């Protein structure tokens, strides 16, 4: 006790120091626990950040990709509108026989064909379209024999079915009916391309077959598509077409008029013109004037050129497009 009394200041200092030490120890312990908890929270947060970064890493640059995608969609929309305008103009639904065709039974199609034979032959006779087998003597020379030779009935692409109608399937009969209507329109175009002074001679109308039964019976009217594969429109999932070939002999004006009528849905895929070189069509003759009056003296030494009317043989290969029915 005397020591404490004699060293009260020292003891007091020691006591205060002990209290401070204890307080600091408690505070340090508490701070260390909080610090460890804070470090743990930071580490957990860092892990969450890393996990989040891994999750969003596939979407880095999404804004840029989204911008490009929008631009692509806008370009595709413009292209689609242009394609729609193109196909609408090509198909031309208002005058598209294939698109506007109303289904008929097979017998009705046959009856239509029988009537069409007589209608088209009559139309050709009235409109100066000379069919194969008909006489094409010039009516301007009265002393020539203009009596027509026996007519070979022209079939307009359906010669095999003039008086013979096989048992077609419904699909084939409908396609044949459509082809009949198309060829009727083509012949009408030909009839509008002639005049009394400029007739044309129809050589052949060929078409592609529409099915297995037609393939077996079509005969000489079948159009061989192998030579046109690179020139014809390829079939599509929603759009298809039928091919026809028209051959006639006539003047350039007739060919031009006919070509101008082949507007959509017709697509002219090939055109060939060859000068007819037969003796009565395009020869340049030199000699005494023909058909002169016997009372008129003719100088036998004088050569008079006689240029007869020049005609050409025209081959038109065209497609008519239509929408595939679903």
C-alpha positions as CSV (number, residue, x, y, z in Angstrom):
1,X,0.0,0.0,0.0
2,X,2.9,2.3,0.9
3,X,4.2,1.7,-2.6
4,X,1.0,2.7,-4.2
5,X,0.7,5.7,-1.9
6,X,4.3,6.7,-2.6
7,X,3.9,6.1,-6.4
8,X,0.3,7.1,-6.9
9,X,1.1,8.9,-10.1
10,X,2.9,5.9,-11.6
11,X,0.1,3.5,-10.6
12,X,-2.5,5.9,-12.0
13,X,-0.6,6.1,-15.2
14,X,-0.3,2.3,-15.3
15,X,-4.0,1.9,-14.6
16,X,-5.0,4.4,-17.3
17,X,-2.7,2.7,-19.8
18,X,-4.2,-0.7,-19.0
19,X,-7.7,0.7,-19.5
20,X,-6.6,2.3,-22.8
21,X,-5.0,-1.0,-23.9
22,X,-8.0,-3.0,-23.1
23,X,-10.2,-0.5,-24.9
24,X,-7.9,-0.5,-27.9
25,X,-7.8,-4.3,-27.9
26,X,-11.6,-4.5,-27.9
27,X,-11.9,-1.8,-30.6
28,X,-9.2,-3.5,-32.7
29,X,-11.0,-6.8,-32.4
30,X,-14.3,-5.3,-33.4
31,X,-12.7,-3.4,-36.3
32,X,-10.9,-6.5,-37.5
33,X,-14.2,-8.4,-37.6
34,X,-15.9,-5.5,-39.5
35,X,-13.0,-5.3,-41.8
36,X,-13.1,-9.1,-42.5
37,X,-16.8,-8.8,-43.2
38,X,-16.3,-5.8,-45.5
39,X,-13.6,-7.7,-47.4
40,X,-15.9,-10.7,-47.7
41,X,-18.7,-8.4,-49.0
42,X,-16.3,-6.8,-51.5
43,X,-15.2,-10.2,-52.7
44,X,-18.8,-11.4,-53.1
45,X,-19.6,-8.3,-54.9
46,X,-16.7,-8.8,-57.2
47,X,-17.8,-12.3,-57.9
48,X,-21.3,-11.0,-58.7
49,X,-19.8,-8.4,-61.0
50,X,-17.7,-11.1,-62.8
51,X,-20.8,-13.3,-63.1
52,X,-22.8,-10.4,-64.5
53,X,-20.0,-9.6,-67.0
54,X,-20.0,-13.2,-68.2
55,X,-23.7,-13.1,-68.6
56,X,-23.7,-9.9,-70.7
57,X,-20.6,-10.7,-72.7
58,X,-22.6,-12.3,-75.5
59,X,-24.5,-9.1,-75.8
60,X,-21.6,-6.8,-76.0
61,X,-22.0,-4.6,-79.1
62,X,-25.8,-5.3,-79.2
63,X,-26.6,-1.7,-80.0
64,X,-24.4,-1.8,-83.0
65,X,-25.8,-5.1,-84.2
66,X,-29.4,-3.8,-83.6
67,X,-28.6,-0.7,-85.7
68,X,-27.3,-2.9,-88.5
69,X,-30.3,-5.2,-88.2
70,X,-32.7,-2.2,-88.5
71,X,-30.9,-1.0,-91.6
72,X,-31.0,-4.5,-93.2
73,X,-34.8,-4.7,-92.5
74,X,-35.3,-1.4,-94.1
75,X,-33.4,-2.5,-97.2
76,X,-35.3,-5.8,-97.3
77,X,-38.6,-3.9,-97.1
78,X,-37.6,-1.7,-100.0
79,X,-36.5,-4.8,-102.0
80,X,-39.7,-6.6,-101.2
81,X,-41.8,-3.6,-102.3
82,X,-39.8,-3.5,-105.6
83,X,-40.2,-7.2,-106.1
84,X,-44.0,-7.0,-105.4
85,X,-44.3,-4.2,-108.0
86,X,-42.2,-6.2,-110.5
87,X,-44.2,-9.4,-110.1
88,X,-47.5,-7.5,-110.1
89,X,-46.6,-5.9,-113.4
90,X,-45.3,-9.2,-114.8
91,X,-48.4,-11.2,-113.7
92,X,-50.8,-8.4,-114.5
93,X,-53.8,-10.0,-112.8
94,X,-56.3,-7.9,-114.7
95,X,-55.5,-9.7,-118.0
96,X,-54.0,-12.9,-116.7
97,X,-56.0,-15.8,-118.1
98,X,-54.3,-18.3,-115.8
99,X,-54.9,-16.4,-112.6
100,X,-58.6,-15.7,-113.6
101,X,-59.4,-19.2,-114.8
102,X,-62.6,-20.7,-113.4
103,X,-62.4,-24.5,-113.0
104,X,-64.5,-26.6,-115.4
105,X,-65.1,-30.3,-115.7
106,X,-63.3,-32.3,-118.3
107,X,-66.3,-32.5,-120.7
108,X,-66.8,-28.8,-120.6
109,X,-63.2,-28.2,-121.5
110,X,-63.6,-30.7,-124.4
111,X,-66.8,-28.8,-125.6
112,X,-64.9,-25.5,-125.4
113,X,-62.1,-26.9,-127.6
114,X,-64.6,-28.2,-130.2
115,X,-66.2,-24.7,-130.4
116,X,-62.8,-23.0,-130.4
117,X,-61.6,-25.0,-133.5
118,X,-64.4,-23.6,-135.6
119,X,-64.2,-20.1,-134.1
120,X,-60.5,-19.7,-134.7
121,X,-60.6,-21.1,-138.2
122,X,-63.4,-18.7,-139.1
123,X,-61.5,-15.8,-137.5
124,X,-58.4,-16.6,-139.4
125,X,-60.3,-16.8,-142.7
126,X,-61.9,-13.4,-142.0
127,X,-58.8,-11.7,-140.8
128,X,-56.3,-12.8,-143.5
129,X,-54.5,-15.3,-141.4
130,X,-53.7,-18.2,-143.8
131,X,-53.6,-21.6,-142.2
132,X,-51.4,-24.5,-143.3
133,X,-52.9,-26.1,-146.4
134,X,-54.8,-23.1,-147.6
135,X,-54.0,-21.4,-151.0
136,X,-52.2,-18.1,-150.8
137,X,-52.5,-17.0,-154.4
138,X,-52.5,-13.3,-154.9
139,X,-56.1,-12.0,-155.5
140,X,-54.8,-9.1,-157.5
141,X,-54.2,-11.3,-160.6
142,X,-57.7,-12.1,-161.9
143,X,-56.6,-14.7,-164.5
144,X,-54.9,-16.9,-161.9
145,X,-56.7,-19.8,-160.4
146,X,-57.6,-18.7,-156.9
147,X,-59.6,-21.8,-156.0
148,X,-58.3,-22.9,-152.6
149,X,-56.8,-26.3,-152.3
150,X,-58.4,-28.8,-149.9
151,X,-57.9,-27.4,-146.4
152,X,-55.9,-29.4,-143.9
153,X,-57.6,-28.7,-140.6
154,X,-55.2,-26.8,-138.4
155,X,-55.2,-27.8,-134.7
156,X,-53.9,-24.6,-133.1
157,X,-51.7,-26.7,-130.8
158,X,-54.4,-29.3,-130.1
159,X,-54.5,-31.3,-133.3
160,X,-54.4,-34.6,-131.3
161,X,-57.7,-33.7,-129.6
162,X,-59.7,-32.8,-132.6
163,X,-62.3,-35.5,-132.3
164,X,-60.4,-37.4,-129.6
165,X,-60.5,-36.6,-125.9
166,X,-58.6,-38.9,-123.6
167,X,-59.6,-39.4,-120.0
168,X,-57.6,-36.6,-118.5
169,X,-57.2,-36.0,-114.8
170,X,-58.8,-32.9,-113.3
171,X,-55.5,-31.1,-113.1
172,X,-54.5,-31.8,-116.7
173,X,-57.9,-30.8,-118.0
174,X,-57.8,-27.5,-116.2
175,X,-54.3,-26.7,-117.5
176,X,-55.4,-27.7,-121.1
177,X,-58.4,-25.3,-120.7
178,X,-56.0,-22.5,-119.7
179,X,-53.8,-23.2,-122.6
180,X,-56.8,-23.2,-125.0
181,X,-57.8,-19.7,-123.7
182,X,-54.2,-18.5,-124.0
183,X,-53.8,-19.8,-127.6
184,X,-57.2,-18.3,-128.5
185,X,-55.9,-14.9,-127.3
186,X,-52.6,-15.4,-129.3
187,X,-54.6,-16.1,-132.5
188,X,-56.7,-13.0,-131.8
189,X,-53.4,-11.0,-131.6
190,X,-52.3,-12.5,-134.9
191,X,-55.7,-11.6,-136.5
192,X,-55.1,-8.0,-135.4
193,X,-51.7,-8.0,-137.1
194,X,-52.9,-8.4,-140.7
195,X,-54.5,-6.5,-143.4
196,X,-56.0,-7.4,-146.8
197,X,-52.7,-6.2,-148.4
198,X,-50.5,-7.8,-145.8
199,X,-51.8,-11.3,-144.8
200,X,-49.7,-13.7,-142.8
201,X,-49.3,-17.5,-143.1
202,X,-49.5,-19.3,-139.8
203,X,-47.0,-22.2,-139.8
204,X,-47.3,-23.7,-136.3
205,X,-48.3,-23.1,-132.8
206,X,-46.5,-25.3,-130.3
207,X,-47.0,-25.7,-126.5
208,X,-45.5,-27.5,-123.6
209,X,-47.4,-30.6,-122.3
210,X,-49.3,-30.3,-119.1
211,X,-49.1,-33.8,-117.8
212,X,-48.4,-37.5,-118.5
213,X,-51.6,-38.2,-120.6
214,X,-51.0,-35.0,-122.6
215,X,-47.4,-36.0,-123.0
216,X,-48.4,-39.3,-124.6
217,X,-50.9,-37.7,-127.0
218,X,-49.6,-34.2,-127.8
219,X,-47.7,-35.4,-130.9
220,X,-46.3,-32.8,-133.3
221,X,-47.6,-29.9,-131.2
222,X,-45.2,-30.5,-128.4
223,X,-42.7,-27.8,-127.8
224,X,-39.2,-29.0,-127.0
225,X,-38.0,-26.9,-124.1
226,X,-34.5,-28.2,-124.0
227,X,-33.3,-25.6,-126.4
228,X,-34.9,-22.8,-124.3
229,X,-33.7,-23.8,-120.9
230,X,-31.4,-20.9,-120.6
231,X,-33.9,-18.4,-121.9
232,X,-37.1,-19.4,-120.2
233,X,-38.3,-18.4,-116.8
234,X,-37.6,-21.0,-114.1
235,X,-40.5,-22.2,-111.9
236,X,-40.8,-20.7,-108.4
237,X,-42.6,-21.7,-105.3
238,X,-45.4,-19.2,-105.9
239,X,-45.0,-18.3,-109.6
240,X,-44.9,-20.6,-112.6
241,X,-45.4,-20.1,-116.4
242,X,-46.4,-21.9,-119.6
243,X,-44.4,-21.7,-122.8
244,X,-45.7,-21.3,-126.3
245,X,-44.0,-21.0,-129.7
246,X,-45.6,-19.2,-132.6
247,X,-44.2,-19.5,-136.1
248,X,-45.6,-17.5,-139.1
249,X,-44.6,-16.0,-142.4
250,X,-45.4,-12.4,-143.1
251,X,-44.3,-8.8,-143.4
252,X,-42.2,-7.0,-140.8
253,X,-45.2,-4.8,-140.0
254,X,-47.2,-7.8,-139.0
255,X,-44.5,-9.2,-136.8
256,X,-44.0,-5.8,-135.1
257,X,-47.7,-5.4,-134.5
258,X,-47.9,-8.9,-133.0
259,X,-44.9,-8.4,-130.8
260,X,-46.3,-5.1,-129.4
261,X,-49.4,-7.0,-128.2
262,X,-47.3,-9.5,-126.2
263,X,-47.5,-7.4,-123.0
264,X,-47.5,-8.8,-119.5
265,X,-48.4,-11.4,-118.4
266,X,-46.7,-12.5,-121.7
267,X,-42.9,-12.5,-121.6
268,X,-41.1,-12.8,-124.9
269,X,-38.1,-15.0,-124.2
270,X,-36.8,-15.6,-127.7
271,X,-37.4,-14.1,-131.2
272,X,-35.9,-15.3,-134.5
273,X,-36.5,-13.8,-138.0
274,X,-35.3,-15.5,-141.2
275,X,-35.8,-14.1,-144.7
276,X,-37.9,-16.4,-146.9
277,X,-35.9,-17.3,-150.0
278,X,-38.3,-19.3,-152.1
279,X,-38.7,-18.3,-155.7
280,X,-42.1,-16.7,-155.2
281,X,-41.3,-14.7,-152.1
282,X,-38.0,-12.8,-152.1
283,X,-36.2,-13.2,-155.5
284,X,-34.9,-10.3,-157.4
285,X,-35.8,-11.1,-161.0
286,X,-34.3,-9.4,-164.1
287,X,-35.9,-9.8,-167.5
288,X,-38.7,-8.6,-169.8
289,X,-41.6,-7.1,-167.9
290,X,-44.1,-9.7,-166.9
291,X,-47.7,-9.6,-167.8
292,X,-47.3,-6.8,-170.4
293,X,-50.0,-6.2,-173.0
294,X,-49.4,-8.1,-176.3
295,X,-49.9,-4.8,-178.2
296,X,-47.0,-3.1,-176.4
297,X,-43.5,-3.6,-177.9
298,X,-40.9,-4.8,-175.5
299,X,-37.2,-4.3,-176.0
300,X,-35.8,-7.7,-175.5
301,X,-32.4,-6.2,-174.7
302,X,-33.8,-4.1,-171.8
303,X,-33.7,-5.7,-168.4
304,X,-36.5,-4.6,-166.1
305,X,-36.0,-5.5,-162.4
306,X,-39.0,-7.0,-160.8
307,X,-38.9,-7.0,-157.0
308,X,-41.6,-9.1,-155.5
309,X,-42.9,-8.7,-152.0
310,X,-40.3,-9.8,-149.4
311,X,-41.5,-11.8,-146.4
312,X,-39.8,-13.4,-143.4
313,X,-40.4,-16.4,-141.2
314,X,-40.8,-15.3,-137.6
315,X,-40.5,-17.5,-134.5
316,X,-41.8,-16.2,-131.2
317,X,-41.1,-18.0,-128.0
318,X,-43.0,-16.6,-125.1
319,X,-44.1,-17.4,-121.5
320,X,-47.2,-16.4,-119.7
321,X,-46.7,-16.2,-116.0
322,X,-49.2,-17.1,-113.3
323,X,-49.5,-17.6,-109.6
324,X,-49.5,-21.2,-108.3
325,X,-52.8,-22.0,-106.7
326,X,-52.7,-23.3,-103.2
